């Protein structure tokens, strides 16, 4: 007759196993949610010249443009409502390309380009470029250094609340 083998599993071993598996599943869920979030990138390129076989279309030849590239780097589709530049002293600039296009829907990995004549933009007066989507989320690409943006933020708000400056 063969000997009888008994395996005894304690309650603490089962609890440890359950805790480890639950932690790993929780981490996997967090990674999946984080990976599927909206993610919009903004790139600014100066000195772009537009040309083509039928001419540059609505753009002028031998003119430098600034390209505002709006890129959907996430997995979700994103509907872009507006994009533009926010000025240090207050106010905003919105390119006519954005106004003409209306709402632009970007799928995964797609981009939209808006062009502005480079001579029309004074980068020393721009705080940041921004993009707003259909859920009212705003994505920003800072241009001015942080101290300069802070100075103008404080100055605008002091002027609004106290009426001085």
PyMOL CGO cylinders between C-alpha atoms (Angstrom):
from pymol import cmd
from pymol.cgo import CYLINDER

trace = [
    CYLINDER, 0.00, 0.00, 0.00, 1.25, 3.50, -0.85, 0.3, 1, 1, 1, 1, 1, 1,
    CYLINDER, 1.25, 3.50, -0.85, 1.52, 6.16, 1.79, 0.3, 1, 1, 1, 1, 1, 1,
    CYLINDER, 1.52, 6.16, 1.79, -1.21, 8.82, 1.93, 0.3, 1, 1, 1, 1, 1, 1,
    CYLINDER, -1.21, 8.82, 1.93, -0.01, 12.31, 1.08, 0.3, 1, 1, 1, 1, 1, 1,
    CYLINDER, -0.01, 12.31, 1.08, -1.74, 15.16, 2.84, 0.3, 1, 1, 1, 1, 1, 1,
    CYLINDER, -1.74, 15.16, 2.84, -1.38, 18.78, 1.78, 0.3, 1, 1, 1, 1, 1, 1,
    CYLINDER, -1.38, 18.78, 1.78, -2.51, 21.36, 4.22, 0.3, 1, 1, 1, 1, 1, 1,
    CYLINDER, -2.51, 21.36, 4.22, -3.17, 24.93, 3.05, 0.3, 1, 1, 1, 1, 1, 1,
    CYLINDER, -3.17, 24.93, 3.05, -3.49, 27.49, 5.75, 0.3, 1, 1, 1, 1, 1, 1,
    CYLINDER, -3.49, 27.49, 5.75, -5.91, 30.39, 5.69, 0.3, 1, 1, 1, 1, 1, 1,
    CYLINDER, -5.91, 30.39, 5.69, -3.04, 32.90, 5.72, 0.3, 1, 1, 1, 1, 1, 1,
    CYLINDER, -3.04, 32.90, 5.72, -1.55, 31.36, 2.54, 0.3, 1, 1, 1, 1, 1, 1,
    CYLINDER, -1.55, 31.36, 2.54, -4.89, 31.69, 0.75, 0.3, 1, 1, 1, 1, 1, 1,
    CYLINDER, -4.89, 31.69, 0.75, -5.22, 35.30, 1.96, 0.3, 1, 1, 1, 1, 1, 1,
    CYLINDER, -5.22, 35.30, 1.96, -1.73, 36.16, 0.70, 0.3, 1, 1, 1, 1, 1, 1,
    CYLINDER, -1.73, 36.16, 0.70, -2.47, 34.57, -2.69, 0.3, 1, 1, 1, 1, 1, 1,
    CYLINDER, -2.47, 34.57, -2.69, -5.74, 36.50, -3.00, 0.3, 1, 1, 1, 1, 1, 1,
    CYLINDER, -5.74, 36.50, -3.00, -4.08, 39.77, -2.00, 0.3, 1, 1, 1, 1, 1, 1,
    CYLINDER, -4.08, 39.77, -2.00, -1.30, 39.38, -4.59, 0.3, 1, 1, 1, 1, 1, 1,
    CYLINDER, -1.30, 39.38, -4.59, -3.70, 38.45, -7.40, 0.3, 1, 1, 1, 1, 1, 1,
    CYLINDER, -3.70, 38.45, -7.40, -6.06, 41.31, -6.54, 0.3, 1, 1, 1, 1, 1, 1,
    CYLINDER, -6.06, 41.31, -6.54, -3.16, 43.80, -6.50, 0.3, 1, 1, 1, 1, 1, 1,
    CYLINDER, -3.16, 43.80, -6.50, -1.91, 42.63, -9.91, 0.3, 1, 1, 1, 1, 1, 1,
    CYLINDER, -1.91, 42.63, -9.91, -5.40, 42.83, -11.42, 0.3, 1, 1, 1, 1, 1, 1,
    CYLINDER, -5.40, 42.83, -11.42, -5.87, 46.32, -9.96, 0.3, 1, 1, 1, 1, 1, 1,
    CYLINDER, -5.87, 46.32, -9.96, -2.56, 47.49, -11.45, 0.3, 1, 1, 1, 1, 1, 1,
    CYLINDER, -2.56, 47.49, -11.45, -3.51, 46.03, -14.84, 0.3, 1, 1, 1, 1, 1, 1,
    CYLINDER, -3.51, 46.03, -14.84, -6.85, 47.90, -14.74, 0.3, 1, 1, 1, 1, 1, 1,
    CYLINDER, -6.85, 47.90, -14.74, -5.17, 51.20, -13.84, 0.3, 1, 1, 1, 1, 1, 1,
    CYLINDER, -5.17, 51.20, -13.84, -2.68, 50.80, -16.70, 0.3, 1, 1, 1, 1, 1, 1,
    CYLINDER, -2.68, 50.80, -16.70, -5.51, 50.04, -19.15, 0.3, 1, 1, 1, 1, 1, 1,
    CYLINDER, -5.51, 50.04, -19.15, -7.51, 53.12, -18.11, 0.3, 1, 1, 1, 1, 1, 1,
    CYLINDER, -7.51, 53.12, -18.11, -4.39, 55.33, -18.21, 0.3, 1, 1, 1, 1, 1, 1,
    CYLINDER, -4.39, 55.33, -18.21, -3.46, 54.05, -21.68, 0.3, 1, 1, 1, 1, 1, 1,
    CYLINDER, -3.46, 54.05, -21.68, -6.95, 54.71, -23.09, 0.3, 1, 1, 1, 1, 1, 1,
    CYLINDER, -6.95, 54.71, -23.09, -7.18, 58.33, -21.94, 0.3, 1, 1, 1, 1, 1, 1,
    CYLINDER, -7.18, 58.33, -21.94, -7.33, 61.35, -24.26, 0.3, 1, 1, 1, 1, 1, 1,
    CYLINDER, -7.33, 61.35, -24.26, -3.93, 62.75, -25.09, 0.3, 1, 1, 1, 1, 1, 1,
    CYLINDER, -3.93, 62.75, -25.09, -3.49, 65.73, -27.41, 0.3, 1, 1, 1, 1, 1, 1,
    CYLINDER, -3.49, 65.73, -27.41, -0.08, 67.13, -28.32, 0.3, 1, 1, 1, 1, 1, 1,
    CYLINDER, -0.08, 67.13, -28.32, 0.58, 70.57, -29.75, 0.3, 1, 1, 1, 1, 1, 1,
    CYLINDER, 0.58, 70.57, -29.75, 3.68, 71.25, -31.84, 0.3, 1, 1, 1, 1, 1, 1,
    CYLINDER, 3.68, 71.25, -31.84, 4.70, 74.64, -33.20, 0.3, 1, 1, 1, 1, 1, 1,
    CYLINDER, 4.70, 74.64, -33.20, 6.95, 74.81, -36.26, 0.3, 1, 1, 1, 1, 1, 1,
    CYLINDER, 6.95, 74.81, -36.26, 8.29, 78.09, -37.63, 0.3, 1, 1, 1, 1, 1, 1,
    CYLINDER, 8.29, 78.09, -37.63, 9.51, 78.84, -41.14, 0.3, 1, 1, 1, 1, 1, 1,
    CYLINDER, 9.51, 78.84, -41.14, 7.16, 76.57, -43.10, 0.3, 1, 1, 1, 1, 1, 1,
    CYLINDER, 7.16, 76.57, -43.10, 6.77, 77.33, -46.81, 0.3, 1, 1, 1, 1, 1, 1,
    CYLINDER, 6.77, 77.33, -46.81, 3.79, 75.84, -48.60, 0.3, 1, 1, 1, 1, 1, 1,
    CYLINDER, 3.79, 75.84, -48.60, 4.06, 74.81, -52.25, 0.3, 1, 1, 1, 1, 1, 1,
    CYLINDER, 4.06, 74.81, -52.25, 2.50, 72.33, -54.64, 0.3, 1, 1, 1, 1, 1, 1,
    CYLINDER, 2.50, 72.33, -54.64, 1.86, 71.51, -58.31, 0.3, 1, 1, 1, 1, 1, 1,
    CYLINDER, 1.86, 71.51, -58.31, -1.28, 73.68, -58.42, 0.3, 1, 1, 1, 1, 1, 1,
    CYLINDER, -1.28, 73.68, -58.42, 0.26, 76.49, -56.42, 0.3, 1, 1, 1, 1, 1, 1,
    CYLINDER, 0.26, 76.49, -56.42, 0.01, 76.91, -52.67, 0.3, 1, 1, 1, 1, 1, 1,
    CYLINDER, 0.01, 76.91, -52.67, -3.78, 77.24, -52.69, 0.3, 1, 1, 1, 1, 1, 1,
    CYLINDER, -3.78, 77.24, -52.69, -5.05, 79.84, -50.22, 0.3, 1, 1, 1, 1, 1, 1,
    CYLINDER, -5.05, 79.84, -50.22, -1.47, 80.44, -49.04, 0.3, 1, 1, 1, 1, 1, 1,
    CYLINDER, -1.47, 80.44, -49.04, 1.01, 82.88, -50.54, 0.3, 1, 1, 1, 1, 1, 1,
    CYLINDER, 1.01, 82.88, -50.54, 4.19, 81.72, -52.23, 0.3, 1, 1, 1, 1, 1, 1,
    CYLINDER, 4.19, 81.72, -52.23, 7.58, 82.69, -50.74, 0.3, 1, 1, 1, 1, 1, 1,
    CYLINDER, 7.58, 82.69, -50.74, 5.95, 83.45, -47.40, 0.3, 1, 1, 1, 1, 1, 1,
    CYLINDER, 5.95, 83.45, -47.40, 6.98, 81.87, -44.11, 0.3, 1, 1, 1, 1, 1, 1,
    CYLINDER, 6.98, 81.87, -44.11, 4.21, 80.37, -42.02, 0.3, 1, 1, 1, 1, 1, 1,
    CYLINDER, 4.21, 80.37, -42.02, 3.97, 79.01, -38.50, 0.3, 1, 1, 1, 1, 1, 1,
    CYLINDER, 3.97, 79.01, -38.50, 2.37, 75.56, -38.39, 0.3, 1, 1, 1, 1, 1, 1,
    CYLINDER, 2.37, 75.56, -38.39, 0.24, 74.75, -35.36, 0.3, 1, 1, 1, 1, 1, 1,
    CYLINDER, 0.24, 74.75, -35.36, 0.12, 70.96, -35.38, 0.3, 1, 1, 1, 1, 1, 1,
    CYLINDER, 0.12, 70.96, -35.38, -2.61, 69.34, -33.27, 0.3, 1, 1, 1, 1, 1, 1,
    CYLINDER, -2.61, 69.34, -33.27, -1.86, 65.63, -32.79, 0.3, 1, 1, 1, 1, 1, 1,
    CYLINDER, -1.86, 65.63, -32.79, -4.06, 63.01, -31.19, 0.3, 1, 1, 1, 1, 1, 1,
    CYLINDER, -4.06, 63.01, -31.19, -1.52, 60.80, -29.42, 0.3, 1, 1, 1, 1, 1, 1,
    CYLINDER, -1.52, 60.80, -29.42, -4.16, 58.91, -27.45, 0.3, 1, 1, 1, 1, 1, 1,
    CYLINDER, -4.16, 58.91, -27.45, -6.44, 56.01, -28.34, 0.3, 1, 1, 1, 1, 1, 1,
    CYLINDER, -6.44, 56.01, -28.34, -9.72, 57.89, -28.12, 0.3, 1, 1, 1, 1, 1, 1,
    CYLINDER, -9.72, 57.89, -28.12, -11.17, 60.00, -30.89, 0.3, 1, 1, 1, 1, 1, 1,
    CYLINDER, -11.17, 60.00, -30.89, -10.99, 63.72, -30.04, 0.3, 1, 1, 1, 1, 1, 1,
    CYLINDER, -10.99, 63.72, -30.04, -13.16, 66.51, -31.46, 0.3, 1, 1, 1, 1, 1, 1,
    CYLINDER, -13.16, 66.51, -31.46, -11.25, 69.79, -31.60, 0.3, 1, 1, 1, 1, 1, 1,
    CYLINDER, -11.25, 69.79, -31.60, -13.44, 72.87, -31.27, 0.3, 1, 1, 1, 1, 1, 1,
    CYLINDER, -13.44, 72.87, -31.27, -10.89, 75.65, -31.25, 0.3, 1, 1, 1, 1, 1, 1,
    CYLINDER, -10.89, 75.65, -31.25, -7.19, 76.35, -31.07, 0.3, 1, 1, 1, 1, 1, 1,
    CYLINDER, -7.19, 76.35, -31.07, -5.16, 79.51, -30.81, 0.3, 1, 1, 1, 1, 1, 1,
    CYLINDER, -5.16, 79.51, -30.81, -2.65, 81.49, -28.81, 0.3, 1, 1, 1, 1, 1, 1,
    CYLINDER, -2.65, 81.49, -28.81, -3.11, 83.23, -25.48, 0.3, 1, 1, 1, 1, 1, 1,
    CYLINDER, -3.11, 83.23, -25.48, -1.25, 86.53, -25.10, 0.3, 1, 1, 1, 1, 1, 1,
    CYLINDER, -1.25, 86.53, -25.10, 0.75, 87.54, -22.05, 0.3, 1, 1, 1, 1, 1, 1,
    CYLINDER, 0.75, 87.54, -22.05, -1.09, 90.84, -21.65, 0.3, 1, 1, 1, 1, 1, 1,
    CYLINDER, -1.09, 90.84, -21.65, -4.49, 89.21, -22.12, 0.3, 1, 1, 1, 1, 1, 1,
    CYLINDER, -4.49, 89.21, -22.12, -6.47, 88.35, -25.21, 0.3, 1, 1, 1, 1, 1, 1,
    CYLINDER, -6.47, 88.35, -25.21, -6.29, 85.51, -27.69, 0.3, 1, 1, 1, 1, 1, 1,
    CYLINDER, -6.29, 85.51, -27.69, -5.39, 84.89, -31.30, 0.3, 1, 1, 1, 1, 1, 1,
    CYLINDER, -5.39, 84.89, -31.30, -7.34, 82.29, -33.29, 0.3, 1, 1, 1, 1, 1, 1,
    CYLINDER, -7.34, 82.29, -33.29, -6.08, 81.29, -36.78, 0.3, 1, 1, 1, 1, 1, 1,
    CYLINDER, -6.08, 81.29, -36.78, -8.59, 81.57, -39.63, 0.3, 1, 1, 1, 1, 1, 1,
    CYLINDER, -8.59, 81.57, -39.63, -7.79, 77.95, -40.61, 0.3, 1, 1, 1, 1, 1, 1,
    CYLINDER, -7.79, 77.95, -40.61, -9.35, 76.84, -37.31, 0.3, 1, 1, 1, 1, 1, 1,
    CYLINDER, -9.35, 76.84, -37.31, -12.42, 79.03, -37.80, 0.3, 1, 1, 1, 1, 1, 1,
    CYLINDER, -12.42, 79.03, -37.80, -12.99, 77.76, -41.36, 0.3, 1, 1, 1, 1, 1, 1,
    CYLINDER, -12.99, 77.76, -41.36, -12.57, 74.10, -40.39, 0.3, 1, 1, 1, 1, 1, 1,
    CYLINDER, -12.57, 74.10, -40.39, -15.16, 74.18, -37.61, 0.3, 1, 1, 1, 1, 1, 1,
    CYLINDER, -15.16, 74.18, -37.61, -15.10, 71.07, -35.44, 0.3, 1, 1, 1, 1, 1, 1,
    CYLINDER, -15.10, 71.07, -35.44, -12.27, 68.72, -36.43, 0.3, 1, 1, 1, 1, 1, 1,
    CYLINDER, -12.27, 68.72, -36.43, -12.44, 65.09, -35.32, 0.3, 1, 1, 1, 1, 1, 1,
    CYLINDER, -12.44, 65.09, -35.32, -9.07, 63.40, -34.93, 0.3, 1, 1, 1, 1, 1, 1,
    CYLINDER, -9.07, 63.40, -34.93, -8.85, 59.62, -34.76, 0.3, 1, 1, 1, 1, 1, 1,
    CYLINDER, -8.85, 59.62, -34.76, -6.03, 57.70, -33.11, 0.3, 1, 1, 1, 1, 1, 1,
    CYLINDER, -6.03, 57.70, -33.11, -2.67, 58.94, -34.41, 0.3, 1, 1, 1, 1, 1, 1,
    CYLINDER, -2.67, 58.94, -34.41, -4.16, 61.65, -36.68, 0.3, 1, 1, 1, 1, 1, 1,
    CYLINDER, -4.16, 61.65, -36.68, -3.24, 65.32, -36.83, 0.3, 1, 1, 1, 1, 1, 1,
    CYLINDER, -3.24, 65.32, -36.83, -4.57, 68.64, -38.02, 0.3, 1, 1, 1, 1, 1, 1,
    CYLINDER, -4.57, 68.64, -38.02, -2.41, 71.55, -39.19, 0.3, 1, 1, 1, 1, 1, 1,
    CYLINDER, -2.41, 71.55, -39.19, -3.33, 75.22, -39.01, 0.3, 1, 1, 1, 1, 1, 1,
    CYLINDER, -3.33, 75.22, -39.01, -1.10, 77.85, -40.61, 0.3, 1, 1, 1, 1, 1, 1,
    CYLINDER, -1.10, 77.85, -40.61, -0.51, 81.49, -39.69, 0.3, 1, 1, 1, 1, 1, 1,
    CYLINDER, -0.51, 81.49, -39.69, 1.80, 83.95, -41.41, 0.3, 1, 1, 1, 1, 1, 1,
    CYLINDER, 1.80, 83.95, -41.41, 4.96, 84.15, -39.33, 0.3, 1, 1, 1, 1, 1, 1,
    CYLINDER, 4.96, 84.15, -39.33, 5.09, 87.94, -39.64, 0.3, 1, 1, 1, 1, 1, 1,
    CYLINDER, 5.09, 87.94, -39.64, 1.68, 88.17, -37.92, 0.3, 1, 1, 1, 1, 1, 1,
    CYLINDER, 1.68, 88.17, -37.92, 2.89, 86.46, -34.74, 0.3, 1, 1, 1, 1, 1, 1,
    CYLINDER, 2.89, 86.46, -34.74, 5.12, 88.10, -32.17, 0.3, 1, 1, 1, 1, 1, 1,
    CYLINDER, 5.12, 88.10, -32.17, 6.35, 85.15, -30.09, 0.3, 1, 1, 1, 1, 1, 1,
    CYLINDER, 6.35, 85.15, -30.09, 7.59, 87.47, -27.36, 0.3, 1, 1, 1, 1, 1, 1,
    CYLINDER, 7.59, 87.47, -27.36, 3.95, 88.38, -26.60, 0.3, 1, 1, 1, 1, 1, 1,
    CYLINDER, 3.95, 88.38, -26.60, 2.55, 84.81, -26.61, 0.3, 1, 1, 1, 1, 1, 1,
    CYLINDER, 2.55, 84.81, -26.61, 2.15, 82.97, -23.31, 0.3, 1, 1, 1, 1, 1, 1,
    CYLINDER, 2.15, 82.97, -23.31, 1.03, 79.64, -24.75, 0.3, 1, 1, 1, 1, 1, 1,
    CYLINDER, 1.03, 79.64, -24.75, -0.78, 77.94, -27.60, 0.3, 1, 1, 1, 1, 1, 1,
    CYLINDER, -0.78, 77.94, -27.60, -3.91, 76.04, -26.63, 0.3, 1, 1, 1, 1, 1, 1,
    CYLINDER, -3.91, 76.04, -26.63, -6.40, 73.52, -28.01, 0.3, 1, 1, 1, 1, 1, 1,
    CYLINDER, -6.40, 73.52, -28.01, -9.93, 73.00, -26.65, 0.3, 1, 1, 1, 1, 1, 1,
    CYLINDER, -9.93, 73.00, -26.65, -11.91, 69.83, -27.35, 0.3, 1, 1, 1, 1, 1, 1,
    CYLINDER, -11.91, 69.83, -27.35, -15.63, 69.03, -27.26, 0.3, 1, 1, 1, 1, 1, 1,
    CYLINDER, -15.63, 69.03, -27.26, -15.55, 68.06, -23.57, 0.3, 1, 1, 1, 1, 1, 1,
    CYLINDER, -15.55, 68.06, -23.57, -14.09, 71.49, -22.72, 0.3, 1, 1, 1, 1, 1, 1,
    CYLINDER, -14.09, 71.49, -22.72, -10.65, 70.05, -21.90, 0.3, 1, 1, 1, 1, 1, 1,
    CYLINDER, -10.65, 70.05, -21.90, -7.85, 72.47, -22.71, 0.3, 1, 1, 1, 1, 1, 1,
    CYLINDER, -7.85, 72.47, -22.71, -4.37, 71.39, -23.74, 0.3, 1, 1, 1, 1, 1, 1,
    CYLINDER, -4.37, 71.39, -23.74, -1.55, 73.94, -23.61, 0.3, 1, 1, 1, 1, 1, 1,
    CYLINDER, -1.55, 73.94, -23.61, 1.90, 74.38, -25.14, 0.3, 1, 1, 1, 1, 1, 1,
    CYLINDER, 1.90, 74.38, -25.14, 3.80, 77.07, -23.18, 0.3, 1, 1, 1, 1, 1, 1,
    CYLINDER, 3.80, 77.07, -23.18, 5.92, 79.49, -25.19, 0.3, 1, 1, 1, 1, 1, 1,
    CYLINDER, 5.92, 79.49, -25.19, 7.03, 82.20, -22.72, 0.3, 1, 1, 1, 1, 1, 1,
    CYLINDER, 7.03, 82.20, -22.72, 9.19, 81.22, -19.77, 0.3, 1, 1, 1, 1, 1, 1,
    CYLINDER, 9.19, 81.22, -19.77, 7.32, 80.44, -16.53, 0.3, 1, 1, 1, 1, 1, 1,
    CYLINDER, 7.32, 80.44, -16.53, 8.43, 83.57, -14.67, 0.3, 1, 1, 1, 1, 1, 1,
    CYLINDER, 8.43, 83.57, -14.67, 7.24, 85.85, -17.44, 0.3, 1, 1, 1, 1, 1, 1,
    CYLINDER, 7.24, 85.85, -17.44, 3.86, 84.05, -17.59, 0.3, 1, 1, 1, 1, 1, 1,
    CYLINDER, 3.86, 84.05, -17.59, 3.54, 84.37, -13.77, 0.3, 1, 1, 1, 1, 1, 1,
    CYLINDER, 3.54, 84.37, -13.77, 4.36, 88.10, -13.90, 0.3, 1, 1, 1, 1, 1, 1,
    CYLINDER, 4.36, 88.10, -13.90, 1.67, 88.82, -16.49, 0.3, 1, 1, 1, 1, 1, 1,
    CYLINDER, 1.67, 88.82, -16.49, -0.86, 86.55, -14.74, 0.3, 1, 1, 1, 1, 1, 1,
    CYLINDER, -0.86, 86.55, -14.74, -0.42, 88.48, -11.48, 0.3, 1, 1, 1, 1, 1, 1,
    CYLINDER, -0.42, 88.48, -11.48, -0.44, 91.83, -13.25, 0.3, 1, 1, 1, 1, 1, 1,
    CYLINDER, -0.44, 91.83, -13.25, -3.69, 91.06, -15.14, 0.3, 1, 1, 1, 1, 1, 1,
    CYLINDER, -3.69, 91.06, -15.14, -5.44, 89.79, -12.01, 0.3, 1, 1, 1, 1, 1, 1,
    CYLINDER, -5.44, 89.79, -12.01, -4.33, 92.69, -9.83, 0.3, 1, 1, 1, 1, 1, 1,
    CYLINDER, -4.33, 92.69, -9.83, -5.62, 95.05, -12.49, 0.3, 1, 1, 1, 1, 1, 1,
    CYLINDER, -5.62, 95.05, -12.49, -8.96, 93.23, -12.68, 0.3, 1, 1, 1, 1, 1, 1,
    CYLINDER, -8.96, 93.23, -12.68, -9.54, 93.11, -8.92, 0.3, 1, 1, 1, 1, 1, 1,
    CYLINDER, -9.54, 93.11, -8.92, -8.12, 96.47, -7.84, 0.3, 1, 1, 1, 1, 1, 1,
    CYLINDER, -8.12, 96.47, -7.84, -8.47, 98.57, -10.98, 0.3, 1, 1, 1, 1, 1, 1,
    CYLINDER, -8.47, 98.57, -10.98, -4.88, 99.83, -10.69, 0.3, 1, 1, 1, 1, 1, 1,
    CYLINDER, -4.88, 99.83, -10.69, -1.78, 99.35, -12.86, 0.3, 1, 1, 1, 1, 1, 1,
]
cmd.load_cgo(trace, "trace")
